[in-house]
Amino acid sequence: MLIGKVVGSVVSTRKNEKLVGSKFMIVEACAETGNVKRIVAVDNVGAGIGETVLVATGSAARIGCDHANAPIDAAIVGIIDSGTGIELI
């Protein structure tokens, strides 16, 4: 699981039929090395731009957003209210 900050959204009018109705957000992953990594994640928890979130990747992402057979590699599975040791770029 990754910690990241939502920095934008993605709109896609044409997509795989299993992704219809999904909301896509751009998440900037928390970088320990200083390298910024941005990923597109499906959001079904209602995260907004500027919020710190938990992101599941791989098969956990598909299961976490209840789309086991969809082409999903990352999903926002939680919104972080507070935490220690979190440094976001």
FIPA-832954 format. One record per atom (N, C-alpha, C): residue in three letters; chain; atom name; x, y, z. Coordinates in Angstrom, 2 decimals. Layout:
! residues N
   resn   chain   name        c1        c2        c3
    ALA       A     CA         X         Y         Z
...
This chain:
! residues 89
   resn   chain   name        c1        c2        c3
    MET       A      N      0.84     -1.17      0.00
    MET       A     CA      0.00      0.00      0.00
    MET       A      C      0.88      1.24      0.00
    LEU       A      N      0.42      2.28     -0.68
    LEU       A     CA      1.15      3.53     -0.78
    LEU       A      C      0.39      4.65     -0.08
    ILE       A      N      1.14      5.67      0.34
    ILE       A     CA      0.55      6.90      0.84
    ILE       A      C      0.82      7.96     -0.20
    GLY       A      N     -0.19      8.76     -0.50
    GLY       A     CA     -0.01      9.79     -1.51
    GLY       A      C     -0.96     10.94     -1.32
    LYS       A      N     -0.80     11.96     -2.16
    LYS       A     CA     -1.66     13.13     -2.13
    LYS       A      C     -2.36     13.25     -3.49
    VAL       A      N     -3.66     13.47     -3.47
    VAL       A     CA     -4.42     13.64     -4.70
    VAL       A      C     -4.10     15.02     -5.27
    VAL       A      N     -3.60     15.03     -6.52
    VAL       A     CA     -3.18     16.29     -7.14
    VAL       A      C     -4.00     16.65     -8.38
    GLY       A      N     -4.91     15.79     -8.78
    GLY       A     CA     -5.71     16.09     -9.96
    GLY       A      C     -6.67     14.96    -10.27
    SER       A      N     -7.41     15.15    -11.36
    SER       A     CA     -8.35     14.12    -11.79
    SER       A      C     -8.16     13.86    -13.28
    VAL       A      N     -8.70     12.74    -13.73
    VAL       A     CA     -8.61     12.34    -15.13
    VAL       A      C    -10.03     12.07    -15.62
    VAL       A      N    -10.36     12.62    -16.78
    VAL       A     CA    -11.67     12.36    -17.39
    VAL       A      C    -11.44     11.53    -18.65
    SER       A      N    -12.16     10.43    -18.75
    SER       A     CA    -12.04      9.54    -19.91
    SER       A      C    -13.44      9.17    -20.38
    THR       A      N    -13.79      9.64    -21.57
    THR       A     CA    -15.13      9.34    -22.08
    THR       A      C    -15.18      7.97    -22.75
    ARG       A      N    -14.03      7.48    -23.23
    ARG       A     CA    -13.97      6.14    -23.83
    ARG       A      C    -13.03      5.30    -23.00
    LYS       A      N    -13.53      4.18    -22.53
    LYS       A     CA    -12.74      3.29    -21.69
    LYS       A      C    -13.32      1.88    -21.71
    ASN       A      N    -12.58      0.97    -21.12
    ASN       A     CA    -13.03     -0.41    -20.99
    ASN       A      C    -14.40     -0.42    -20.32
    GLU       A      N    -15.28     -1.27    -20.81
    GLU       A     CA    -16.65     -1.30    -20.29
    GLU       A      C    -16.73     -1.58    -18.79
    LYS       A      N    -15.73     -2.26    -18.24
    LYS       A     CA    -15.72     -2.56    -16.81
    LYS       A      C    -15.32     -1.36    -15.96
    LEU       A      N    -14.87     -0.28    -16.62
    LEU       A     CA    -14.47      0.93    -15.90
    LEU       A      C    -15.52      2.05    -16.00
    VAL       A      N    -16.60      1.79    -16.72
    VAL       A     CA    -17.64      2.80    -16.87
    VAL       A      C    -18.20      3.14    -15.49
    GLY       A      N    -18.29      4.42    -15.19
    GLY       A     CA    -18.79      4.87    -13.90
    GLY       A      C    -17.71      5.06    -12.85
    SER       A      N    -16.47      4.71    -13.18
    SER       A     CA    -15.36      4.86    -12.24
    SER       A      C    -14.80      6.27    -12.29
    LYS       A      N    -14.38      6.78    -11.15
    LYS       A     CA    -13.75      8.09    -11.03
    LYS       A      C    -12.24      7.87    -10.94
    PHE       A      N    -11.47      8.62    -11.72
    PHE       A     CA    -10.02      8.48    -11.74
    PHE       A      C     -9.34      9.72    -11.17
    MET       A      N     -8.40      9.52    -10.28
    MET       A     CA     -7.66     10.61     -9.67
    MET       A      C     -6.16     10.42     -9.89
    ILE       A      N     -5.43     11.54     -9.98
    ILE       A     CA     -3.98     11.50    -10.08
    ILE       A      C     -3.43     11.63     -8.66
    VAL       A      N     -2.62     10.65     -8.26
    VAL       A     CA     -2.05     10.63     -6.92
    VAL       A      C     -0.54     10.74     -7.01
    GLU       A      N      0.02     11.67     -6.25
    GLU       A     CA      1.47     11.84     -6.16
    GLU       A      C      1.92     11.03     -4.94
    ALA       A      N      2.68      9.98     -5.19
    ALA       A     CA      3.09      9.08     -4.12
    ALA       A      C      4.10      9.75     -3.19
    CYS       A      N      4.02      9.40     -1.93
    CYS       A     CA      4.97      9.87     -0.93
    CYS       A      C      6.34      9.34     -1.31
    ALA       A      N      7.31     10.24     -1.51
    ALA       A     CA      8.62      9.84     -2.03
    ALA       A      C      9.69      9.98     -0.97
    GLU       A      N     10.28      8.85     -0.59
    GLU       A     CA     11.38      8.87      0.38
    GLU       A      C     12.68      9.32     -0.28
    THR       A      N     12.80      9.09     -1.57
    THR       A     CA     14.04      9.39     -2.27
    THR       A      C     14.03     10.77     -2.91
    GLY       A      N     12.91     11.45     -2.86
    GLY       A     CA     12.80     12.75     -3.50
    GLY       A      C     12.30     12.68     -4.93
    ASN       A      N     12.20     11.47     -5.48
    ASN       A     CA     11.64     11.30     -6.83
    ASN       A      C     10.13     11.34     -6.77
    VAL       A      N      9.53     12.20     -7.57
    VAL       A     CA      8.08     12.31     -7.60
    VAL       A      C      7.52     11.24     -8.53
    LYS       A      N      6.56     10.49     -8.02
    LYS       A     CA      5.92      9.45     -8.83
    LYS       A      C      4.43      9.71     -8.82
    ARG       A      N      3.83      9.87     -9.99
    ARG       A     CA      2.40     10.09    -10.10
    ARG       A      C      1.75      8.87    -10.72
    ILE       A      N      0.62      8.48    -10.15
    ILE       A     CA     -0.13      7.34    -10.66
    ILE       A      C     -1.59      7.74    -10.81
    VAL       A      N     -2.28      7.03    -11.67
    VAL       A     CA     -3.72      7.21    -11.82
    VAL       A      C     -4.38      6.09    -11.03
    ALA       A      N     -5.30      6.47    -10.15
    ALA       A     CA     -5.96      5.48     -9.30
    ALA       A      C     -7.47      5.64     -9.38
    VAL       A      N     -8.17      4.52     -9.37
    VAL       A     CA     -9.62      4.53     -9.30
    VAL       A      C    -10.01      4.98     -7.89
    ASP       A      N    -11.00      5.85     -7.80
    ASP       A     CA    -11.43      6.36     -6.50
    ASP       A      C    -12.89      6.05     -6.27
    ASN       A      N    -13.17      5.19     -5.31
    ASN       A     CA    -14.56      4.96     -4.96
    ASN       A      C    -14.81      5.24     -3.49
    VAL       A      N    -13.92      6.05     -2.87
    VAL       A     CA    -14.13      6.47     -1.49
    VAL       A      C    -14.44      7.97     -1.41
    GLY       A      N    -14.42      8.65     -2.55
    GLY       A     CA    -14.78     10.06     -2.58
    GLY       A      C    -13.68     11.02     -2.19
    ALA       A      N    -12.44     10.69     -2.52
    ALA       A     CA    -11.31     11.58     -2.20
    ALA       A      C    -11.36     12.82     -3.09
    GLY       A      N    -10.82     13.90     -2.54
    GLY       A     CA    -10.77     15.14     -3.30
    GLY       A      C     -9.35     15.62     -3.48
    ILE       A      N     -9.16     16.58     -4.37
    ILE       A     CA     -7.84     17.14     -4.62
    ILE       A      C     -7.31     17.76     -3.33
    GLY       A      N     -6.04     17.45     -3.02
    GLY       A     CA     -5.40     17.96     -1.82
    GLY       A      C     -5.44     17.01     -0.64
    GLU       A      N     -6.23     15.95     -0.73
    GLU       A     CA     -6.33     15.01      0.39
    GLU       A      C     -5.22     13.97      0.35
    THR       A      N     -4.81     13.53      1.53
    THR       A     CA     -3.82     12.47      1.67
    THR       A      C     -4.57     11.15      1.72
    VAL       A      N     -4.13     10.17      0.90
    VAL       A     CA     -4.89      8.94      0.73
    VAL       A      C     -4.01      7.69      0.83
    LEU       A      N     -4.67      6.57      1.05
    LEU       A     CA     -4.05      5.24      0.99
    LEU       A      C     -4.39      4.65     -0.38
    VAL       A      N     -3.39      4.11     -1.06
    VAL       A     CA     -3.59      3.54     -2.38
    VAL       A      C     -3.14      2.09     -2.39
    ALA       A      N     -4.04      1.20     -2.78
    ALA       A     CA     -3.69     -0.21     -2.97
    ALA       A      C     -3.29     -0.39     -4.42
    THR       A      N     -2.34     -1.28     -4.68
    THR       A     CA     -1.90     -1.54     -6.04
    THR       A      C     -2.01     -3.03     -6.37
    GLY       A      N     -1.93     -3.33     -7.65
    GLY       A     CA     -1.99     -4.72     -8.10
    GLY       A      C     -3.35     -5.35     -7.88
    SER       A      N     -3.37     -6.65     -7.60
    SER       A     CA     -4.64     -7.35     -7.43
    SER       A      C     -5.41     -6.85     -6.23
    ALA       A      N     -4.72     -6.33     -5.22
    ALA       A     CA     -5.40     -5.76     -4.05
    ALA       A      C     -6.25     -4.56     -4.45
    ALA       A      N     -5.83     -3.81     -5.47
    ALA       A     CA     -6.60     -2.66     -5.94
    ALA       A      C     -7.92     -3.11     -6.55
    ARG       A      N     -7.88     -4.15     -7.36
    ARG       A     CA     -9.11     -4.65     -7.98
    ARG       A      C    -10.08     -5.18     -6.93
    ILE       A      N     -9.55     -5.90     -5.97
    ILE       A     CA    -10.40     -6.45     -4.92
    ILE       A      C    -10.92     -5.34     -4.01
    GLY       A      N    -10.05     -4.36     -3.70
    GLY       A     CA    -10.40     -3.26     -2.80
    GLY       A      C    -11.52     -2.38     -3.32
    CYS       A      N    -11.66     -2.29     -4.63
    CYS       A     CA    -12.75     -1.46     -5.17
    CYS       A      C    -13.84     -2.33     -5.79
    ASP       A      N    -13.82     -3.63     -5.48
    ASP       A     CA    -14.87     -4.56     -5.90
    ASP       A      C    -15.03     -4.65     -7.42
    HIS       A      N    -13.90     -4.63     -8.13
    HIS       A     CA    -13.87     -4.81     -9.58
    HIS       A      C    -12.84     -5.90     -9.92
    ALA       A      N    -13.06     -7.10     -9.44
    ALA       A     CA    -12.08     -8.18     -9.55
    ALA       A      C    -11.65     -8.48    -10.98
    ASN       A      N    -12.51     -8.22    -11.96
    ASN       A     CA    -12.17     -8.55    -13.34
    ASN       A      C    -11.91     -7.32    -14.21
    ALA       A      N    -11.69     -6.16    -13.58
    ALA       A     CA    -11.45     -4.93    -14.34
    ALA       A      C     -9.95     -4.66    -14.45
    PRO       A      N     -9.54     -3.93    -15.50
    PRO       A     CA     -8.11     -3.62    -15.68
    PRO       A      C     -7.68     -2.45    -14.79
    ILE       A      N     -7.60     -2.72    -13.47
    ILE       A     CA     -7.24     -1.70    -12.49
    ILE       A      C     -5.93     -2.08    -11.84
    ASP       A      N     -4.99     -1.13    -11.79
    ASP       A     CA     -3.69     -1.37    -11.17
    ASP       A      C     -3.52     -0.60     -9.87
    ALA       A      N     -4.33      0.45     -9.63
    ALA       A     CA     -4.23      1.24     -8.41
    ALA       A      C     -5.61      1.74     -8.03
    ALA       A      N     -5.90      1.74     -6.72
    ALA       A     CA     -7.20      2.21     -6.24
    ALA       A      C     -7.02      2.92     -4.91
    ILE       A      N     -7.70      4.06     -4.77
    ILE       A     CA     -7.72      4.76     -3.50
    ILE       A      C     -8.67      3.99     -2.59
    VAL       A      N     -8.15      3.53     -1.45
    VAL       A     CA     -8.95      2.71     -0.55
    VAL       A      C     -9.19      3.38      0.80
    GLY       A      N     -8.61      4.56      1.01
    GLY       A     CA     -8.83      5.27      2.26
    GLY       A      C     -8.34      6.70      2.19
    ILE       A      N     -8.95      7.54      3.02
    ILE       A     CA     -8.52      8.93      3.16
    ILE       A      C     -7.89      9.06      4.54
    ILE       A      N     -6.66      9.58      4.60
    ILE       A     CA     -5.93      9.68      5.86
    ILE       A      C     -6.32     10.97      6.57
    ASP       A      N     -6.74     10.85      7.83
    ASP       A     CA     -7.08     12.00      8.65
    ASP       A      C     -5.85     12.55      9.35
    SER       A      N     -4.99     11.65      9.85
    SER       A     CA     -3.76     12.09     10.51
    SER       A      C     -2.79     10.92     10.54
    GLY       A      N     -1.51     11.26     10.74
    GLY       A     CA     -0.49     10.23     10.81
    GLY       A      C      0.84     10.86     11.19
    THR       A      N      1.76     10.04     11.66
    THR       A     CA      3.08     10.54     12.00
    THR       A      C      4.10     10.01     11.02
    GLY       A      N      5.09     10.80     10.75
    GLY       A     CA      6.15     10.36      9.84
    GLY       A      C      5.77     10.43      8.37
    ILE       A      N      4.70     11.14      8.03
    ILE       A     CA      4.28     11.25      6.64
    ILE       A      C      4.86     12.53      6.05
    GLU       A      N      5.66     12.37      5.02
    GLU       A     CA      6.21     13.53      4.32
    GLU       A      C      5.79     13.44      2.86
    LEU       A      N      5.01     14.40      2.45
    LEU       A     CA      4.59     14.45      1.06
    LEU       A      C      5.29     15.59      0.37
    ILE       A      N      5.67     15.36     -0.86
    ILE       A     CA      6.36     16.39     -1.63
    ILE       A      C      5.32     17.31     -2.25
